[in-house]
Amino acid sequence: MKKFLFTLFLLVVVIVHSQSKVSGIILDEYDAPVAFANIVFKNSSEGTITNDNGRFYLEADSTYDTLIVSFIGYDTQEIVLDKKVNYDMKIIMVESTEQLDEVIVYTGKQSKKNNPAIDILKKIWAKKRENGVRKFKSYDYDKYEKIEFDLNTIDSALIKSKVFKGMEFVFNDLDTSRITGKTYLPIFLNEVSSKIYGNNEFELEKEEVLGNKNSGFGGNQAITAFVEDLYTDYDIYNNYLKFFDKSFTSPLSKTGVDTYNYVLSDSTYIDNKWCYNIIYYPRRKNELTFKGDFWVNDTTFAIKKINMEVTKSANINWVKEIYIEQDFDVISDSVFLLKRDYMLSDFAFSKKEKSKGVYGKRTTVYDNYIFNVKHPESFYKSVSDPYDTNVFQRDSIFWKNARLESLNEDEAGIFKLLDTLKTVPKFNTFYNVASILASGYVEIDKWNLDIGDLYSTFGFNDAEGIRVRAGARTFFSQNDPWRIEAYTAYGFTDKKFKHGLSGKFMLDRKSRLILSGGHRRDVEQLGISLTSTNDVLGRSIASSALVSVGNNNRLTSINLGVINLEMEPVKNFRFSLGSSFRTLSSALPEDFSLDYIDEDSPTGISSEIKQFDINTTIIYTPGKKTIGYGVERYDVNENYSTLLLNCTVGLSEFLESDFDYQRLQFSYTQPWQLGGFGRLTSTVELGKTFGEVPLGLLSVVPGNQTLFSLYNTFPNLDFYEFVTDTYATLHLEHNFNGRLFSRIPFLRKLNLREIVGLRGAWGTISDENIALSAPTNIPLLAPSDEIYWEYSLGIGNIFKIFRIDFNFRGNYLENPDARAFGVTGTFGFNF
C-alpha cells in the first residue's frame, strides 16, 4: 500500500509540474536498441535522441498529442499520445523500403563526402566569428547564474532507509528531472548576479559581481571552490570544450568530421527564421564526445539551439551523464546572441541506470545586451572587490529584480529546507563526518579550534622509527584575517619530541599584505624539491614514507625560524620578503654526514650548519582563480601557469651564521590542454649558487625513494645522488586520457589512460664546494658530463582510482647502487 501511495504521489508531482512527458525504449524489428534515433513532439522544436541503449526521456511545458520518431534508414512513425504522461513506451522501428530520387540514405558511419550536413558545418566554421558579441566593438550585458545540487533516483527504499530516519520531511520537496525523468531532492543552491563589460578592440572583458547568495553549504569554501571549478564557462564554437578537467570534442569543431557522424534531419521555421536540424553522434566509443542535435540558421549559419549529451562510453569517471542545452536569441537578421545555457551532470559511483547519485545543474541566463558603449581601457582593467560584504547581503527586493529566470517552487524551498536540516542532529553528524574526510580537521566550534591534520597522525622513517603527530589551528570562519597553527610529534626510535608553530596575520585585505612567522624543530628529508620555500609546517611525503626503495637514511635534523612579509599588489602577482635562521645537522650521522671543513673549529671539521638568509620571492600565476578573502584562500582551478623567481642571500657572522653566498632560482610550470590528445604538464627549473657552501646548502637534484609517483622528482635517483651548485632540469608529463587505449578493442571497456613522462637534469659543482665538503661520507656527483635523463610509461584510471608508472633510467648506470628500473604509483579520485 505504501509503495502504491508513493507511486501515486510521484504521478501527482509529474502532472503538476509538466504538461507532456514521455519515456521508453526504441527497438528495431529484431529487438535490438536503436541508438541516436530522433524524437520530437509534432509541430515543435522540443526533441531529444535515444541513448546508446535506445532509451529516451522527453518533457515539454506545453501539451502535445503526437510524438514523431525517426532515424535514417527507418520509416518515420507518428505516435498518438492519449495521455499527458506516457512512461515506459516500447516503440518498434521498421526498416525503410522506399528509395526516393535525389535522396541519400545514411546509416551507421556517415560518409564525409557528398554529405549536406557537413557542407552546412563548413559554413558554420566560416561564419562563427561573425555571430554574437564579436560583431561589435564593445558590449555590456546582464548575467544571472544559479547552480543547484540534488540527490537523485529517490525511491521508497531510500526514503524508508535508516540513513534518513528522523529526516523524512526532506522528501516533501521531491521533483522530477525534465531530462532524465528521475526523481530528485534539491539540497544546495548558489545564485550570482553580474554585469559583463567587454571590448573586442582591447580584447578585454570584466565581470562585476552585484550579488551572491548561497544556501546549504555556502559557508564551506572547499565545497564552493569545487562547484566553481566544475562549472567553468565554455563556447560551443571552440574546437574543444573543457569539463571536469577533460577536453571534449565540440560537435561544431573543425576536427568534428573525424570524430562525429552528421545527418541532416529536418528543416523548419524557428522564430521566423528558416533553420536546419542536424543530428550528430560519435564515430567511435570511449572517446570524449557528445551526441545530440542542433538547429542552425540557413543564411547566417548561426546556431539557434543545440543540445549535447555525453555518451555513456566516454572515458570519464564518477559522472554518469552530462547534458547541455543552449538557446540563442535572434536580435536582428544577422545577430544571434546566447540567451540561456543549461548544463546537467549526474555524479554517481556507477553508470548503471538505477544507480543513485547527485545532480549538478547550472543555469545561466543572459539579457539586456547593449553594444558600442564607449569605456576607456582602464575601465576594463579595473577590478572591483569580489568580497564586498554588500554583495553577499542583498535583500529579497534585489534578487526579485536580478533574477533573469525565476526560481521554481522547489528551488525557492531549498533555503527553508536547509535551515530546518541544520537543526537535526543526525544531519549535522553526516555533515561533520564529510567535512572531516574532506579537510582532515575536526572542528570544535565552542573553542573556535580545529584538531588535525588527521592524515599526518602516523608516519615512519629510519631516524624516528614510528612517529605520531598531533596538531591544532585556530578557526573562527573560512575568511579569518589571522590564523595560528601548531603541532607536536614524537619518534619512538630517537625518543625525541618535535614541534612546529606558525602564525599568519593579514594587515591589509586589498593588497593582501600578510605578515607570517614561525618556528620548527623536526626531522626532514631535504632535497625533495629544488625551489622549495621555508614553510614552517610543511613536510614532504618522503620524510614519513612507510615503504621506501634502497637505503632511505639521508635525513636532516632541522631547527628553523622564519619571518616573512607578503603582498599581492596585482591579481595573481605575489611578492614576498623574508628572513630565516636555520640549524642543520644529520639525523643519522653514521649513515649520512653533513660534515664540512671549518678552520675555526678545534677539530677543523664541523657537523652543524648555522645559517641566516634573506629571501626575496616573486610568484606569478596568470589565470589562477581563488575563492575567499581571508589569510588563507582556496584554489578554484588547476589550469594555470606558475612562474617563480627566488633570490636568497646568505650572511655570515650575523647571529653566528656560517656562510656568505647568493642563490638565484627560477621555475616555470605550464599545463597545456592539447584538445583531444590530452593534457601535457611541463616544468623548467634553473638555478645557480654564488660562493662556497657545504653539502647542506647545495642544490640537490630531487630523487624519489618512495613508491609514490611524485611529479617534479626523478624516481630512479636516490636522495643526494646528484648535488649541484648550478643546475637546469626539465619535466614533461603527458596524459592521453585514453585516446590510444580506446582504439584497442580488448582494452576499450576498461577506460584506462596512458601517461608518458620524460625528465632531464644537468648540473655542475665547483671544485671549491667539493673540497669544502670533503669530510662527508657520501660522494658529491653532478650530472655534468651529459644530461641525466629518465622516461616513464604509465597506466592510469585502474579501477578508476589507481595509477602505475614504469620508470626507466637512461644513463649514469655506473653510479653506485644505480636503479635502472622502478615502479611507482598513486591513487586518487579523478574525473
N, C-alpha and C positions, 0 to 999 in steps of 0.2 A: 504494500500500500504506500509506504514512504517513497519507494522508487517511482511509483506512478505519480505521486504528488510532485516529486522533484521534476520529473519529465514534463508534467503539466505546467509547472512554474516556468521552466525554460521556454516552453512553447509560448506562454503569455509574453515573456520578455521579448522573444523574437518578433511576435506580431506587433507589439507596441513600438519597437524601435525601427522597423523597416517595413516597406510595402511589398517588396518582392525579393525572395531568397530561393536559390536553387543549389543543389549539390548532388554529386553522384559520380558515376564512372562511365566512360565511353569505351566500348569494345568493338572489335571487328567481328566478322561472321564466324571466326574461329576462336572466339573468346579471348583474343589477345588484346591487351590495352592499347589504345590509340593515343600516343603522346603528342602534345602540341596541337591538338585539334582546337579549332576556333569556336568560341561560344559567345553569343551576343543576344541581348534582348532585341526583338524585332523593332525597327523604327527608332533605334537609339544607337549611341556610340558606347554604351555600357557593355563591356565584354571582358573576357578572360580567355586563357588557354589551359588545356589539361596539363597536368604534371607528367613526370616520367612514367607514372603508374596509371595514367589515363584518368586520374581523378580531378575533379574541379569543384569550385565553390564560387558563386556569383551573387552579388547583392546590389540592389538599387533602391533609392529613396522613393522613386515613382513606382506605380503599379503597371506591370506588363503581363499580357496574357499569352505571349508566344515566345518561344526560345528557338533560335536558329543555331544549328550545329553544322559545321563544315570543316572539311580538310581536303587538301588537294589529292585527287585520286579516288575520292568517295563522293557519293551522292549527298547533296545538301539536304538536311532534314529540318522541317518546321514542326515543333512540338508544342501543342496547346497546353497551357498551364491552367488547370481548373481551380487552383488554389494560389494564395499569395505566397505560401511557404511550401516548397516541394523538395524534400530531402531524400537522399539515397536512391536517386534515379538511376536506372540502367538503360543506356542508350546504345543500340547496335548500329554501326555504320556499315553500309553496303558499298562495295567497290563500284565505281562508275563504269558504265559500258558505253557512254556517249563519246564520240570523237567529233568535236566541232572544228570547222575550218578556222585557221589563224588563231587557235588557242593551244598554247603549250602546256602540257600537264607535267607538274613537278612532283616527284615522290622521293622520299629518303634524302640522300645528299643531293643538293641542288647544283646545277652547273653554274660556273662563273661567267659563261659566255651566253649571249642572247637571253639574258635574264633581265626583264624590265625592272625588277626590284633593285638590282644592282645599278642599273642606269640612273634610277632616282637617287640612290645612295651617293653616287658620284656628284650629282648636282647639289646634294646636301653639303658635301665636303667643300665645294666651291663657294657656297653661299654662307657658311657658318659664321664668318666674321662680320657679315653684313646684317645680321639679325640681332635684335635686343639692344642692350645699353651700349654696345660697342659702336653703334652707328652715330653716336653723339659725342661732342667734345667733353661734356660733363653730365652728371646725373645725380639726382637725390631721390631716395625713396624710403618708405617705412617698411620695417621688417618685424614680424611677430613670430616667435618660435615657442613651441611647447614640446617638452619631452616627457613621455609617460612610460612607466614600467608597470606591468600587470602580471600576476600569476595566471597561467592559462591551463586549459584542459581540466577545468574543475568538474568533478563528478561527485556522485553521492558518497562513494567510498572515501574520498578525500575530506568531504565535509564532516563525516562521522568519525574520522581518524582521531587518535589520541593527541596528535600534534595540535589540532585546533580545538581541543576540548576547553571550554570556557571562553572561546573566541568565535563561536558560531555566528555571532551577529555580523561579522565581516562579510558573510556571503549574501547579505541583503542587497549588496551593490553589484551583483553579477551582471555581465553584459555579454554580447556575442560578437565576435570579430566579423566584420564585413568581408574580410579577405579569406580567412580560413574556416569560418563557421564554428569555431571553438569558443566555449565559454571562457571568460576571464574576469579577474578581480583587480581593479586598479589599486596600486599601492604607493605610487610615487608620481609627483608631477612637478615640473620646473618650467616657469614661464619667463621669457625675456622679450622686452620691447626695445627696439633700437631704431636709430636713424642712420642710414648709409649715405655717405658722400663719396663720389668717385670722379676722377678726371682722367680721361683717356690720353690727353696730351702729356700730362705729367706721369702717367702710368702709376697713379696713387689712388688708394682707397682707404677710408677710415670708417670705423663703426663707433657711434656714440650710444652707449647703453643708457636708456632712460629709466628702465625699471627691471627688477629681477625678483622673482617670487618663488620660493621653494615650499614644498610640502614634504612630509615623510622624513627622509634622511638628509634634508638640506643642510643641517649643521655638520654633517660628516664630509669634510672636504675630499677625503680619499675616494668616497663614492662619487661625489660630484665631479672630481677630476676624471674618474673612469668614464662617466657618462659623456663628459666633454670630449674625451679622446675618441670615443666610439663614433660620435656623430659630427664629423668634420664636413665642411662644405665641399661640393663637387660640381662639375659642369659636365652634363651628358655629352657635349660636343668634344670633350677631350678624348684622346685615344684610350686612356686608361683611367678607371675610377678606383680610388683607394678607399677601401672599407676594412676595418679591423686589421690594419697593417698589411693588407693584401691588395695587389693590383688586379682588378677585374677588367677584361677587355670590353670596352664600350661597344654596344651594337651599332653606334654611329662612327666607330673608329675606322681609319683608313686601312688598318690591318684586319678589320672585321670580316672581309671576304674570305680570309683564310681560316677564320675561327667559327663563323656562323653560316647557316643556310638561310637564305632570304626568299620569301614568297610574296608577290603582290596579290593581296587577297580581296580587296574591296575598294570602293571609292564612293564618297557621298559629300553632301554639304554639312559643314560644321561651322556655326556662327556665320553663315552666309559666305563661307569660303570653301571652295571645292578641295577636298583632301583625299589623298590615297592612304590606304591601310596596308601596312607591310608587317607580315609575321616573320619572326626570326627565331632560330633555335640552334644549339651548338652542333658543330660537326663531330666533335669527339667528347667523350665522357671524362670526368675527373679533372677538367681544366676549370679555371676561374672565369666562368662565363654566366650569361643570363639566358633566359628565354622570355618571350613576350611579344608585343606588337607596338607599333607607333603609327600615328596619323601625321601626315606631312602635307603642307600646302602645295598646290600644283604650280604656283608661279614664283613665290619667294623661296620655296623649298625649306621653309622654317617648320620646326616641329610644333604641332598643335597640342599633341597629347602623346605620352609614352608610358608604358608600364614595363617593368623589368623584374623578373623573379629569378633568383639564383637557383641553378639546377641542384637537385639533391646530391648528385655525384661530385659536386665541386669539392676540391681539396681544402676544406676549411673545417676547423674543429669547433665544437660547442655551439654551433649555430645551425639550427635545423632548417630555417627558412629566412630568406631576405626578400622583401617585396617593396618595390619603389614605384611611385606614380608621380608624374609631373604634368601640370596643366599650364598652358600658355594663353595669355590674353591677346586678342588682335586689337592693337591700338590704332593702326591705320592700315592702308593697303599693303604696306611693306614692313611694318614693325610688329613683331611678336615678342611679348615680354613674359617672363616667368611669373605666374600668378600664385601657384600653390605647389609645394613639394611635400610629399608624404613618403615616409620610409618606415617599414615594419620589420623587425628582426625577432626571430623566435629562438631564444637561447635555451638549450637543453643538452643533457649529457648524452642523449641518444637521438638518432634521426628517425626512429620508428614513429609511425603515425600517431600512436596513442600515448607517447611519452609526454610527461608533464614538463613544463618549463616556465620561462618568463618572457613575455613580450617586451621589447623595447621599441617605442614608437616616437618618431619625430615628425611633427607637422610644422612647416614653415610657410607663412603667407606673406606676400609682397603686395604693396599697394601705394597709391599716391605718388606715382612717378612724376618727376619734374626734370626737364632737360635744359642744358645750356645755361644754367645759372652760374655766373662767374664767382669763383672764390680764389683768393691768392694761394700760391703753392704752400705757403706757411700754414694755411688753414688745414690742409690735408695732412701735414706732418705733425701738427699739434695733437697731443694725446690728452684726453680727459681722464679724470680719476675714475677707474673702473670700480673702485671700492668705496665710493662716496656712500655714506650711510643712508642718504636720502633715496638712493637707487633701490635699496633693499627694504624701504619702509613706505612704499607707495600705498595710498588708500584705495578703497573699492571704487571710487569715482574715477581715479586714474586708470585702473585696469578695465573698467567698463568701456572707456573710450579707446584704450590702447589695443584691446583685443580685436584683431582683424578677422578673427574667427571665434565665435562664442564657445564657451565651454558647454559640453552637454551635461546632462544631469549627473552622470556617473563621475565625470571629471571634476565637477564642482563639489561633489561629495567626498573627494579624496581628503581635502583639508580637515573636514569633520571626522572622517574615519580614522585618520592617523592620530588626531588629538585624543580620540577615545581609546585607541590601541595603546597609547603611551601610558595609560592608567592601568593597564592589565599587566600584572607581574610576570606572567608566562611569556608575553611578547617581549618584555624588557630582558628576560633571560635569554631568549633567542637572539635578540639584537646584540647583547653584550658578548655572547659566545662568538658571533660572527665578527664583531669588532676586534676581539682578542686575536682571532685567527688571521685577520687582515693586517693588523698593526703590530702584533707581538707584545702589546702592552695591556695590562689590567687596570681599568680606570677605578679610582677611588674618589668619587665625586666630593664627599664631605671634606676631604683633605686637599682637593684640587691637585691630586698626585696620580701619576701613572707608575705602575710597577713593571719592570722589564728591562731590556728586551728579552722575552722568554726564550727566543730562539738561540740566544747566546749563553744559556744557563750551563750547558755542559760542553767540554772540549778536551782535547788531548794533544800533547806534544812531548818530544823527547826530554825537554828540560823540566817541565812541570808535572809530567805524567797526567793523571786525571785532574781536570780543572773544573771548578764550579764558580759561577758568577751570579751576582745579584745586583740589580740596579733600580733606579727610580728617576723620574723627572717631574718637574712642575708642569701642570696643565690646567689652565683656567678655561681656555677656549681654543678653537682652531687658529685664532688670529692673535695669540698672545704677543705683546710687544717685547717680552723678555722671557727667557727660559733657562732654568738651571737643571743640569743633569749630572748624575754621579753613579759610580759603580764600585764594587769591591769584588775581588776574586781571590781564590786560594788554590795553590797547587799541592797535591798530596805527595809528590816526589821531592820537590825542592823545599816543601814545607814553608812557603813564604806567602804572605798576603800581598796583593797588588791593588791598585786603586786608580781611579780617574775622576776628575771633577772639571766640568765645563760650564761656562755661563755666556749667554748672548743677550745683548741689550740693544734695542732699536732706538737710536737717538733722533732720527728724522725719517718719517714714513715716506715722504715724497721722493727723496733721493736714496732711500733705503740705506741710510748711514747706520752701520751696525758696529758696535764695539763688542769684541769677544775675547775670551781668555780662558786659561785653564792649566791644569797640571796632571801629569800622568806618570805612574811608575809601574812598568809591566814588562812582560816578555813578548817580543815581536819578531816576526820573520820579515826582515828588511830586504830590499832588493826585489820585491814583487812588482814594483812599478817604477818607471824612470822619472816621471814627473809628478810624483805624489806630493801632497801638501801635508803640513803639520797638523793633522786632525787629532785632537787630544783624545777623542773617544773611538777613533777609527781602528779597526783591527782586520787584517787580511785573513781570508779563509785558510791560507797556508799556515797560519800560526796555530791553528787548532784542528788540523786535518786528522780525522780518525784513522785513515789509511793513507799511506804515502809510498812513494817509489824511491828506492835507494836509501842512502843514509841522510835522513832529513834532520840534521843536527846542527845546522849553521844558524842558530838563533841568537838574538841580541837582547840583553837587558837594557832597557831604555828608561831614563829619568828625564822627562820633558816638561818644560814650562813655556807657554806661548801667550802673546797678547797681539791682537790684530784689529785693524780698523778697515772696514769695507764699505764701499758705496757703489750705487748704480746710477750714475748721472744721466745715462741714456738707456732706454729699454734694452735689455739683454747685453749690456756692456758693463762689466763689473771690474772695479779696480780695488786692490787691497794693498795695505802697507802694514807690515808686522815684524815682530822680532821673536826669536826663540832662543832658549838656552837648554842644551841637552847634554846628558852624560851617557856615553855608550860604552858597553863592555860585553864580552862574550858571556852568554848564558851557560855554555858548555866549553870552558877553556881548553880542556884536554882534546876535544874534537875540532874546535873551531876557534882560532886565535885572531884577535884584533890587535895584537902587539905591534908596536912601531918603535923606531929609533927616537930616543928623547935624550938629548945631551944634558938636560937639566935634571934628569933622574939619576939617583945614586947608582943604579944598575945599568944606566944607559938605555933602558927599554921601559916603555910604559904600556900598560894593558888597558888603560881607560882614556877615553877621549872626552874632553870638556870643550864645548863649542857654543859660542854666541853668534847668531846670524841675524841679519836684517833681510827681509824678503819683500819683494815687490812683484805682484802678480796681476796680469790683465787677462780676463776671460771674456771672449765674445761668442755669443750663441745665437746667431741670426735665425729667426723662425721659431725660436723656443717659446712655448706657451706655458704659463704657470697660473695657479689659482691660489687665492689667499693674499692677505696683506700683512700678516704678522711677521715675526722674526724668522719663522720657517715657512716655506711655501711648498706646494706640491706641483710637480711637473705634470702637464696635461698630455704632451705628445712626445714622441721619440724621434721624429723625422726632422732633426735639425743638426747643423754642423757645430763643432766646438773648436775654437782657436784659443790656445793658451800660450802666453809668454811669461816666463818667470825669470827673475833676476835675484840671485842670492849673493850676499856679501858677507863673508866671514871675517870677524875682527878678533885678533889675538889680544891677550893680556886683559881685555875688559872682562870683568867677573872671572878672571883666571882662565879665560878662553885660550885655546892652544894654537889655532891656525888662522893665518890671513889667506883668503882666497876669494875668487869671484866665479860664479857659475851662471851661464845663460842657457835656458832651455826653451824649446818651442815644440808644440804638438798641434796637429790638425786632424780632427776626426770628421769624416763626412759619410753619411749614408746616401746611397744612390738607388732610387727606385727605378729599375730598368724595365718598366712595363711588364709584359707577360713573361719576361725572362727572370723575374725575381728581384732580390734586393742584395746589393753589394755594400759592404761596410769597409772603409779604408781609413787607415791611421798612419800618419808620418810623424816621427819624433826625431828631434835634433838637439844636441847639447854639447857644451864644452866647459871644462873647468880650467880656470887660470890659476896657477900657483901650485905648490906642493902640498898634498894632503895624503893621509894614510887610507888604508882599506875602508874603514868605517865611513869615510866621506866621499869615496869614489862612486861613480855611476855603474851600477850592476845591470847587465843585460837580463831582463826578467825571465827567470826559469820557472818551471812548474813541476814540482814533485808530488802534487796531489793527483787524484783520479778524476778531478773535475775539469771540464773544458772551460778555461778562463781566457776570454778574449784579451788580446794585447800582451800575452805571455808566450813563451816558447816551450811547449810541452815536452820536448826532448832534451831540454837543457836542465842541468842541476842548478840549484841556487849557488850563486857566486862562481859558476863555471867560467863565465866571461866577465871581466872587470875592466872598465874603461875610464878615461878622463875626457875623451872625445868620442861621440857616437852618432849614428844615424840608423834608425830602424823603420821598417815598412811592414804593415799588416794588412792583408786583403782577405776578406771572407765573404763568399757569395752563397746565398741560399736561393736555389732554383724554384722552391715552393712546389716541387713535384712535377715540374714541366716535363722532365725526361722520363721519370718513372710512369707517368700517366700514359705513355706511348708503348709500354711493355705490358702485354695482356695479363700475364700471371701476377704482376705487381700492382696493376691498376687499382684494384679494390682495396689495397692496403693503405692507400693515401700517404705513402711515405714521401719524404722530402730530401733532396740531395743538397749537401753542403760541401763546398770545396774551399780550402784555405791555402794561402801562400804567405810565408813570412821570411823576412831577411833582416840581418843586422851586420853592421860594420862598425869598427871602433879601433881606437889605439890607446895605449897607456905609455906615458913617458918613462924613460929610464930613471929619472929622479923619483917618481912616485913608486916605482918598483923597489928602488933601493930603500926608500923610507919605510916600506912595509916588509923589509927583508926578514924580520923575526917571525912573521906569521907562518902558520903551518899548512897553508893552502897555496897552490900555485896561482900567480896573478897572470892570467892569459887574456888577450884581447883578439877579436876576430879581424886582425889587420892584414893578414896575407891574402885573404879572399873573403867575400861576403858570406857569412854563415847563413844557411837557408834551410827551411823545412817546408813541407807541404802536408796537407791532410785531406782525407776523404771521409765525409760524414753522412750518416743516415739519421734523419730527424723524423719526428712525429710517430715514433714507435709506440703503439698503444695510446697514441695521442699525447703522451707526456714525456717520453724518453728520447734522448739523442745520444748517439755513439759516434766518436771520431777516431779514425785510424791515422796516427801521426807518423810521418817518416822523416828521418834526418837526412839532409842532403850531403853534408861534408863534415870535416873535423872529426871523423870517426876514430882517429888515432888518439884523441884525448882520453885521459884516464877514466875508466868506467863510463865511456860514452854510450848513450842509449840510442841505438839505430831505429828503434820502433817502439811505439807506445800506444796504449788505448786509453782514452779519457771519455767522459760522458757528463751529461747533465740532465736535469728534469725540470719541468715547469708546465704551467697551463698557458699555452699559446693558441691563438686562433689559427 
